[in-house]
Amino acid sequence: MAATQPLTTIPGPTLDVPANTAITAVFTEDMLASTITSTNFTLTCETPCVDHVGAVSYVSGSKSAVFTPEENLEEGATYTAIIFSDVTDLAGNHLAGNQGPVLSASNYVWTFTTVAAIPAANIFVQSTDPVDMGFLETCPNTTINATFEIPSGTRLNPNTVNNMTFLVVENNDPENSVVAESIALDVDTGTIMTFIPQTQLAENMTYRVTIKGGPDGVKDLIVPGNEMLEDYVWTFTAEEPIQSCLLPANLGTAAPFGSFGGSAGVTNQGLLTVINGDLGTTGTSTLVTGFVSEPGCEYTVTTLNEGQVNGKIFTAPPAPTVACPQEGTAATEAVASQARLDAEAAYISMVPANMPGGQSPGNDNLGSLTLTPGVYTAPNGSFRIHGGDLTLDAQGNQNAVWVFQMATTLTVGGPGADFPQSVILINGAQAKNIFWQVGSAATINAAGGGFMKGTIIAQDSISFSTADNVNIVTLDGRALSLTASVTVVNTVINVPAE
């Protein structure tokens, strides 16, 4: 699951949820709409509260299921929302929820406690990209975006985000509508509507965009939905790109891997490590230590060092244990070898020789900076995030891409080992579109803690935290070493949904 509203908190319940809200869940991939029903998406509450019935719908553009109660929820009650594992994706795979390993079918369950209903209020378009009377470069990944101001604690209702409420036409001519490849909401905030054209826009053409207001327009999840008083309309002109159109690196078969340790393996220290994705090395299974994957698949675990891989582990033979014959085979070695080749190809595609024109952010320290999308080259060969967090601002474009090129090292954290730093994503930025091309080694928050974002591909070793630290380091992305080892200490790695 990519996101829920109300938010999922562990252990829960999430507090202070308005009683007049709908409930929504955003999946990581397209789901089979016919399996998302009132039987498979339920809302119950603790006695003496009475369970609620509601209408359940699925919005393919935003990969979202919405439960709309027939009446307001009871104030001061604790509710449990369940999406059952009978829900499937388009290929028929059952939901891997939060009640078991990621690759195993299980229900997704979250709880929340209600407070008084919030009063009705209008919602507004806060900003657009491109701006009114502005210009938009006609890159293949061009998007048109509108960011909304809505009441705190809610999101836009994905049922109201579609080709009837987000309209784009050429030259103010309703007969010349632009067909959307998709119209969706951002996962993180649920306040950014993105229109992705099916075909590239025409250069030197003026376009008019309309976001529909009123009863048939865009609404939030408050029941009945808050709306805009009137349509929001703006225009822009498409123009030839001034700079190269930046697309995400093609990771190929390396995309599912949360951690890849070249030919040297992956080592875990601590009991709090979780890899939500695959793990691999072209070396033997003995080079993976401190991990378990499926039952019986243990890789040199101890009472102090046992991390969970909620995916598969791909290594060369032999198998780690007799109870795990499906891992450490010639087949898993072949997968690991191809993934390594694809990761190297992605790395080579991002070096300055193949991706020239990178700009300098001013110095090698990215701490306390806010950077817009683009290619950034370390002026002295290395990058660090030191003395403050790095903020990446997508300016409303969910397809915005960042590439950081460095000839030598990447160091996150400091000054000193005791100060973790983070990468913060705003205005639609997504971890799947951030790439760190590291010429030698990467060290992420040596004292633990902090949030890193993006795919790190390094020639040499990658390390997260250091021994005996219990503060969890979180990476939304991937840690892929081409030649050396990856070492994690109480680290959570979440492979981004594509």
N, C-alpha and C positions, 0 to 999 in steps of 0.2 A: 504494500500500500504506500502511495507517495505522500498522501496527506488526508486528514479528516477535519471536519468541522461539525461539532466541537472538536478541538484538538485531542489527540491521544496523548495522555501522560502516563508515565510508569511510576508507581503502581496505579495511580488514579485514585479517586475520580478527578476529572477536570472540574474546577470550581467556577461559579459565577456565570453560568450559561443562561441567557435570557429564555424565559418560558415560551416565547413566541418565535422560536426558530425552527427551521427545517434542518435536517441532518444530511450531510453529504460525505462521500468517500471518493478519493481520486486514486485510480489504479495506476500501476506503472506501465501498463500496456493496454491495447484495445481488448475489450471483453465481448463475449457473446451476449447480446442484449436480452435474448429470450431466457437466459438463466438468471437474470437479475429481476426478481419478483418479490412480492410481499411475503412469500414463504421463505425466501433466502436472504431477505434484509428485514430484520425485525427490531422493534424497540420495546423493551420491557422496563418495569420499575419495581422497586421494593415495596412490599405491603406496608401500609394500607393504600398506597397509590395504586391506581388501576392502569393496566397496560393500555397503550395507545395503538390505534390503527391509523394507517395513512396510505397515501398513494406513493408507489415506488416507480421511479423512472431511471433510464440510463441515457446519458448524453455522450455519443461516440466522439464528438470533436474534442471534448474536454476529458474523456475517459472517466466520467464521473457518474456515480449512482446517487440519487437524491431520494430521501424519505421525507415526505411532506405530511405532517400530522393533520388530521381532520379538525383538531381543535388545539388550543394552547396546552402545553405541557403543564403539569402541576408544579407550583412553586415550592421550593425547598425539598424536592424529591431527588432521589438518585436513580439514574436511568442507565441501562445497559443496551448498547447497540451491538448487534451481531450481524456480520455478513458471513454466511455459511460457506463451507468449502465446496458445496455443490455448484457455486458460481464458477464458470470456466472462461478461459480466453478463446480466441477464434479457432485455435487448434485443438480445443477440447481439454486442455490442461486445467486441472482443478486449482482453486485458489490456495496459495501458500500463505496462510495467515500468520498471526502472531502467537499461536498456541502450540507451535512445534518448529522443527528445523525449516528453513526457508524453502527448501526443495520438497518438503513433504506437505501434502494437502492438510489444511487445518482451517478452523474458523478464524476470522478476524474480529476481535472483541475490544470494545473500549467503553468506558463509563464516564458519566458526568453528572454534576449536581446543578439544579436549576435555581435561579433567582427570579425576581419580578420581571415581567415582560417590559421591553424597552418601548418607548413611544414611537409612533410613526415619524419619519423624517425623510426629506428628499435626499437623493443621491446626485452626485455631480461628476462630470468629466473634469478631472483635475489638470491633465496634460495630454498631449498627443505627440506622436512621432511618426511622420514628420509634423512640424508645427503648421498652423494655419498660414497659408500663402508661402510655405517653405518649399524645400526641394528634397527629393529622395533619390539616392543613387540606385540605378537599376541593376543591382547585383542578383545572382540567382537565388540568394536566400533573403531577398528583400521582404520585409514585413511592414504592415501598417498597424499601429498600436494606439490604444486609448487607455489611460490610467484613471481610475475612478476614486473619488472620495466617498466613503461609505461609513456607516456607524462602526465604532470599534467592536471587535469581537464577532463580526460576521464576514461573509464573502459574497461575491456576486453569485446569483443562482445560475448554474450552467444551463438549465432549461431555457433561459432567456438569452443565451449567447449563441446566435446562429445567423444564417443568411437572411433572416427576416428582420433582424435587429441591427446588423452590421452590414451596411451597403456601400459598395464602391462602384462608381460609374465614370466613364470617360466623358470629358467635355460637357458636364452637366446634362448628359443625355441618358435618361432612364432606360432607353432601348439598348444602350451599350454597357451593360453591366459587366464588371470584372468577376469572373468565377473564382471562388475560393478553393484552394486545395484543402484548407481547414480553417476553422474559426474556433479559438479555444481560449481558456483562461490559464494564467500562470499558476503553477502548483504552490509556490511559497506563500503568496498573499491572497490569491483569488480576487485581485482588483485590477488586473491588466488583461484587457481583451486584445487578442492578436489575430489579424487577418493575414493569412499566407496565400498570395495569389497562385493560381494553378499554373500560369505561365508568366514569364518575365514581363514586367510593365514596359510600355512603349516609351522610348526616349522622346523628350520634348512634348509630352502629352500632359495636359492638365486633368487631374482627377478630383472628383467630389466625393467626400465620405460623409455618410449619415449614420449616427448612432440613434436608434429610435427611442423616444421617451414615451410617457403616457402609459395607459393600461396595457397596451400591447408591446411595450418596450422592455428595456433592460431593467431587471430588479435584483435586489439582494435576497438573502435567505430568510429574512424576517417574514413572518406570516401574518397578514398578507404582505407581499413584498413591497419594500420601499421603491419608489420609481423616480425618474427624472420628470420634471414638469413638462418639458418639451424636447423636441429633437435637438441633437447637437450636430452641427454641420461645419465642415471645414474643407479647404481645398489645398492641393499641393501640385507641384510639377515634377514629373520624373525627368532625370537628367543622366547623362553619361557618367559612369563612375570616375571620380577624380583619383582615387587610390585603388589598389588591387582589391578585389572582393575576397574577403577572408572567410574560408570555410573550415569547419572542424577537421582535425587530422583524422585520417582513415586508419582506425586501429585494427580492422579486420578481425581475425580470430582472437586477438588479444583483448577485445572489448569486454568479455565477461569476467576477466581476471581482476580481483581486488589486489592481489599481490603476486609478483613473479620475481623469482630470485635467480635469474640468469642460469648459469651452470653451477652456482654455489649454494642454492637453497634458501629457505625461509625459516627463521628462528623466532619463536615466541617465548617471552618471559612474563609470567604472571597468570592470573586466573580470570582476568576481565577482558581479554582480547576476543573480538568477534570479527570475522571476515564475512561480510554479506556479499558473497560472490565466490568465484573460483580462486584457487591458489595453484601455483605451478613452479617448476624448475625443469631444466633439461637434464639435471643430475638425477641421481638415484633417490629413492624414497628415504634413505637414511639421512639425506641432507635437509629434510623437513623435520623440525623438532618442536615439540610443545604444542601439538595440534591434534584435534579429533575432527573427523567429518561424519560419516555415517556410523551407526553402531558397529563396533568391531574394528573400525579404521582408526587406529591410534598411531601417532607418529612421535615416539619417544616422549611420552608424557610423564610428568612427575606430580607429586602432591602440590608443588609450588608453581608448576608451569603447564597449564592446560588451557589452550584457546580453542574456540569453536569456529569451524569453517562451515558456513551454511551454503555450501556449494559443493563442488567436486575438487579433488586434489589430483593434479596431473604431474607425474614424474616418470623417470625411467625405472625399469625393474631393479630390484625385486619388489614385490608387494610388501607393505609395512608389516602386516601380520597375516597369519593363516586365515583369520576370520575376515579378511578384506581382499579377496582374490580379484575384485574388479578394479583395484587401483594398483599402480606400480607395474603396469603391463607394457607390452610393445605398443598397444593402441594408445594408452595414455601418454607414452613417450612421444609418439607422433604428433599428438595434439599439442603438447608442450613445445616441441620443436617448431611447429608452424606458428604458434603464438609468439614465440621469440622472434622469428623472422618478420612477422607482421609488426611487432612492436619496434623492431629496428628500422623497418621501412618508414613507419610513422615518425620516428626520431629523425631520420635522414631528411624527410620531407620538410622538417621544421628548422633545420640548421640555416644560418644566415646565407650560405651559398645557394640554397634552394628556396629560401623565403627571405629575400633581401628587403631592405627598406625599413627595418625595425627602428623605432625611435627610442631615444634615451629618456628615461624618466627623471634625469637630472643627476643621480648618483646611484650607487649600488644598493642603497637602503630604501626599500619600498614601504617601510613603516610609516603610518599616519598619512599615506597618500590615498587619493581617490582617483582611479584610472578608468577612462572610458575604453571601449573595445579597440583592439589593435595588436600590433606586434611590438614588443618591447625587448630591446637588446641591452644586456648589462654592459655599461661603458668600460668597466674594469675587469670584466670577465665573470664576476660572481654577483649574485643577488642575495640579499638578506631582508628579512622582515624583523625590524629591531626597534624597540621603543614605542611601538604603537601598532595597531592593526592596519592591514591593507584592505581598502574598500574598492570593489569592482562594481561600477555603475553601468548597467546595460541601457539606460535612458529609454526604457520601455520596450526594447527589442529583445524578445526571448531567444532570437537566433544569434545574438551578439557573441563574438569569439575573441578570446585573448590567447596570445602565444608569448611566453617569456623565454627568451633565448639567453643562455649563459654558457661560456666556454669552460667554466670550472664548477664552482660549488653553489648550492642553494642552502641557506641556513635560516630557519624560522625560529624565533624566540630570542629574548634578551632585551635590555643589556643584562649580561650574566645568565647563568643557567636557570635562575629562579623566576623568570618572567616569560610565561608562554604568550605567544601572539597568535592572532587569528586572521583569516581571510573572510571578509564580510561581503555578501552578495546583496545588491539592492536593484530595484526597478527592473526586475525580470531576468537578471543574470542567473545562469545555470551552471552548475558544477561540470556538467558534461561538455561544456564548451570552453573549458579552461585547460591550458596545456603548459607544462613546465619542461622544457628541453634542457637537461642538465648535463654538462660536459664531463663532470666527474661525480662527486658524491653529494647526497642530500641529507641534511639533518633537520628533523622536525621536532621542535619543542623538547629539548633534552631533559627538562625537568617535569615533563608531562603536562597535560591540560591543553586547552586551545582547540580551535577548529580550522583545519586546512581544507582547501577546496581545489579540485582539479586533478588531472592525470599527470603524474610525475613519471617521466621516462628518463632514466639516468644511465650513463655508461657504467658507473661504479655503484657502490653500496648506497642503500637508503635505510635510514634508521629513524625510529619514532621513540622518543623518550629514552630513558636509561634505566638500568636495573634497579629494582626495589621501589620505583615510583608507582603510586597507586592512582594518581590523577589521570583520568582517561584522556588520551589524544584521539580526536575524531577526524578522519579523512573522508570527505565525500568526494570520491574519485578513485584513483588507482595508483599503486606504487609498483612500477615496473622497472627492474634493473636488467640491463642487457647482459652483463657479465658477472656481477658480484652478488652478494647476498642482500636480503631484506631482513632487518631485525625490528621486531615490534615488541613493545613492553606495554601491556594493558592499553591496547589500541583498538578502536572500532573503525573498520573500513567499510563504507557503503558504496558499492558500485552504482553509478548514476543510471537511471532509466534512460534509454535512448528514445 
